[in-house]
Amino acid sequence: MFAIYRKEMRSYFINPIGYIYMGIFLVFSALLCCYTTIVAGSYDTSSYFTFLILTFIILIPILTMRLFAEERKLRTEQLLLTAPVTITGMVLGKYLAALTIFVSGVLISCINFIPLYSIAAAERAGTSSSLNHIGPVTGEIVGSLIAVILMGAALIAVGTLISALTENQLSAAVVTIAVIAAMVLLSYVNALKDSDGQPIISNYAVRFVIDWVCVMSRFAAFRNGIFDYSAVLYYVSLAFVFLFLTVRVYEKRRWG
């Protein structure tokens, strides 16, 4: 597994994919943080994290589209299947490499909060400021970061499975974008109401299914600084299910 992991980590930076992803992620996160806090005159970071999650619809497919699709395109898939490594180890090695790049980007982007704390310190020292709060709430920021990492881990597992099912990287990216968009945006469908203030989707079973599929529905607690154990279990279970399915896909190919 570790040999696969090291190979994938090298490939992210031998090819431009790793640099492209990290550059786009850090630029977008910096701009979002600036415009949703300092420019808006607020210490509230909830809008920042909400918009950041929306960028995952495009960014995560960049990370995952090549994981297995590239192996099939280059005809190196059989080398992986005959290598002295288990299918589970192969899948986890590739998945953990993508997850490492993702988590690294999230952690580096935490420097975006330094100006907020600096302005808050200046306010407390009596310096005038355009911001109308006493400072950012650290608990809410830490909770949101945990939720973002957990959600990203689940969505990367989704992209891993889709990459294993396709041969073309572009096809893998497009399908992953569509699936992640549905999983992120479905919460807004449940929130839609008619002119009488009633939910547009009135069927409880349909609303329950949408709420279960949508990864955003469990973000609210973390955004308020509350550690939600059921949400952690949900994200971990979601990642496990999609990784398990990926393993099954390759077990079928190895013995099929």
C-alpha positions in Angstrom: 0.0 0.0 0.0 2.7 2.5 0.9 4.5 1.8 -2.4 1.3 2.7 -4.3 0.9 5.8 -2.0 4.4 7.0 -2.7 4.0 6.5 -6.4 0.7 8.4 -6.5 2.1 11.3 -4.4 5.1 11.6 -6.8 2.8 11.5 -9.8 0.7 14.4 -8.5 3.8 16.6 -8.7 5.5 15.0 -11.7 2.4 15.8 -13.7 0.9 19.4 -13.4 -2.3 18.1 -11.7 -1.0 18.5 -8.2 0.2 22.1 -8.9 -3.0 23.0 -10.7 -5.2 21.7 -7.9 -3.3 23.3 -5.1 -3.0 26.6 -6.9 -6.7 26.8 -7.8 -7.7 25.7 -4.3 -5.5 28.2 -2.4 -6.4 31.1 -4.7 -10.1 30.5 -4.5 -10.0 29.9 -0.7 -8.1 33.2 -0.2 -10.5 35.2 -2.4 -13.5 33.6 -0.7 -12.2 34.3 2.7 -11.4 37.9 1.8 -14.7 38.7 0.3 -16.9 36.9 2.8 -15.2 38.3 5.9 -13.0 41.4 5.5 -14.8 43.0 2.6 -18.2 42.1 4.0 -17.2 43.6 7.4 -17.8 40.4 9.4 -16.0 37.8 11.4 -18.6 35.2 10.5 -16.9 32.4 8.5 -20.0 30.3 7.7 -20.4 31.8 4.2 -16.7 31.2 3.5 -17.0 27.5 4.3 -20.3 27.1 2.4 -18.8 28.6 -0.8 -15.6 26.6 -0.2 -17.6 23.4 -0.2 -19.3 24.4 -3.5 -15.9 24.6 -5.1 -15.4 20.9 -4.3 -17.8 20.2 -7.2 -15.0 21.2 -9.6 -11.8 20.7 -7.5 -12.3 17.1 -6.2 -12.8 15.7 -9.7 -9.4 17.2 -10.6 -7.8 15.1 -7.8 -9.6 11.8 -8.5 -10.2 11.7 -12.3 -6.8 10.2 -13.0 -6.5 7.7 -10.1 -7.6 4.6 -12.0 -8.8 6.0 -15.4 -5.2 6.9 -16.3 -4.0 3.3 -15.4 -6.6 1.9 -17.9 -5.7 4.4 -20.6 -2.0 3.7 -20.3 -2.6 -0.1 -20.1 -0.8 -0.3 -16.8 -3.9 -1.6 -15.0 -2.8 -5.2 -15.4 0.6 -4.5 -13.8 -1.3 -3.2 -10.7 -3.6 -6.2 -10.6 -0.6 -8.6 -10.8 1.6 -6.7 -8.4 2.4 -8.2 -5.0 -0.2 -5.9 -3.3 -3.8 -6.6 -2.2 -6.6 -4.9 -4.1 -7.6 -3.2 -0.8 -4.0 -1.9 -0.4 -3.9 -0.6 -4.0 -7.2 1.3 -3.6 -6.3 2.7 -0.2 -2.9 3.8 -1.5 -4.4 5.8 -4.3 -7.2 7.1 -2.1 -4.9 8.2 0.7 -2.6 10.0 -1.8 -5.6 12.1 -3.1 -6.8 12.7 0.5 -3.3 13.8 1.6 -3.2 16.5 -1.2 -6.7 17.6 -0.2 -6.1 17.8 3.5 -2.8 19.6 2.8 -4.6 22.3 0.8 -7.2 22.7 3.6 -4.6 23.1 6.3 -2.4 25.5 4.2 -5.6 27.6 3.6 -5.9 28.2 7.3 -3.4 31.1 6.9 -6.5 33.0 5.5 -7.7 33.4 9.0 -4.5 35.2 10.3 -5.7 38.6 9.1 -9.0 38.1 10.9 -7.3 37.4 14.2 -4.9 40.3 13.6 -7.7 42.8 13.0 -9.5 41.4 16.1 -6.4 42.0 18.2 -6.1 45.5 16.8 -9.8 46.2 17.7 -9.3 44.9 21.2 -6.3 47.2 21.5 -8.5 50.2 20.6 -7.6 50.5 16.9 -10.6 51.4 14.7 -11.8 48.8 12.2 -14.5 48.3 9.7 -15.4 44.9 11.2 -18.4 45.0 13.6 -17.5 42.0 15.8 -15.0 41.3 18.6 -13.3 38.5 16.6 -13.7 35.2 14.8 -15.1 32.3 16.8 -12.3 29.7 16.9 -14.7 26.8 17.8 -16.8 27.5 14.7 -13.7 27.6 12.5 -12.2 24.4 13.9 -15.6 22.6 13.6 -16.1 23.8 10.1 -12.6 22.6 9.1 -13.2 19.2 10.6 -16.5 19.0 8.6 -14.8 20.1 5.4 -12.1 17.4 5.8 -14.6 14.7 6.5 -16.9 15.8 3.6 -13.9 15.9 1.3 -12.8 12.4 2.4 -16.3 11.1 1.5 -16.4 12.9 -1.9 -12.9 11.7 -2.8 -14.1 8.2 -2.2 -17.0 8.9 -4.6 -14.5 10.1 -7.2 -12.3 7.1 -6.7 -15.1 4.7 -7.5 -16.1 6.7 -10.6 -12.5 6.8 -11.8 -12.3 3.0 -11.4 -15.4 2.6 -13.6 -14.2 4.7 -16.5 -11.2 4.7 -18.9 -11.2 8.3 -20.0 -10.1 10.9 -17.5 -12.4 13.6 -18.9 -15.4 11.2 -18.6 -14.4 10.5 -15.0 -14.2 14.2 -14.2 -17.6 15.0 -15.8 -19.4 12.1 -14.1 -17.8 13.0 -10.8 -18.8 16.6 -11.1 -22.4 15.6 -11.8 -22.5 13.2 -8.8 -20.8 15.5 -6.3 -23.0 18.5 -7.5 -26.1 16.4 -6.7 -24.8 15.3 -3.3 -23.9 18.9 -2.4 -26.8 20.8 -3.9 -29.7 18.5 -3.0 -30.1 20.2 0.4 -31.3 23.3 -1.3 -34.0 21.3 -3.1 -35.4 20.2 0.3 -35.3 23.8 1.5 -37.4 25.1 -1.4 -40.9 26.2 -0.4 -44.0 27.2 -2.3 -46.0 30.5 -2.0 -47.8 29.2 1.1 -44.5 28.5 2.9 -44.9 24.7 2.5 -42.0 22.5 1.3 -42.2 21.9 -2.5 -41.4 18.2 -1.8 -44.1 17.2 0.6 -43.4 13.4 0.6 -41.6 12.5 3.8 -39.9 9.4 2.3 -38.5 11.5 -0.6 -37.3 14.2 1.7 -35.6 11.6 3.9 -33.8 10.1 1.0 -32.6 13.5 -0.2 -31.5 14.4 3.3 -29.5 11.2 3.6 -27.8 11.5 0.2 -26.9 15.2 0.6 -23.6 15.7 2.4 -24.4 19.4 3.3 -27.3 18.4 5.6 -24.9 17.4 8.3 -22.6 20.4 8.0 -24.7 22.8 10.1 -23.8 21.4 13.5 -20.0 21.7 12.8 -20.5 25.2 11.4 -22.0 26.2 14.8 -19.0 24.7 16.7 -20.8 21.5 17.7 -19.0 18.2 17.2 -21.7 15.9 15.7 -20.7 12.3 16.2 -23.5 11.0 14.0 -22.3 13.2 11.2 -18.7 11.9 11.6 -20.1 8.3 11.4 -22.1 9.3 8.3 -19.1 10.7 6.4 -16.8 7.8 7.4 -19.4 5.3 6.5 -20.0 7.0 3.1 -16.2 6.9 2.4 -16.1 3.2 3.5 -19.0 2.2 1.2 -17.5 3.8 -1.9 -14.1 2.5 -1.3 -15.5 -1.0 -0.6 -17.3 -0.8 -4.0 -14.1 0.2 -5.7 -12.4 -2.8 -4.2 -15.2 -5.0 -5.4 -14.8 -3.6 -8.9 -11.2 -4.5 -9.1 -11.7 -7.9 -7.4 -14.1 -8.7 -10.2 -11.6 -7.6 -12.8 -8.8 -9.6 -11.3 -10.7 -12.8 -11.1 -13.3 -12.1 -13.9 
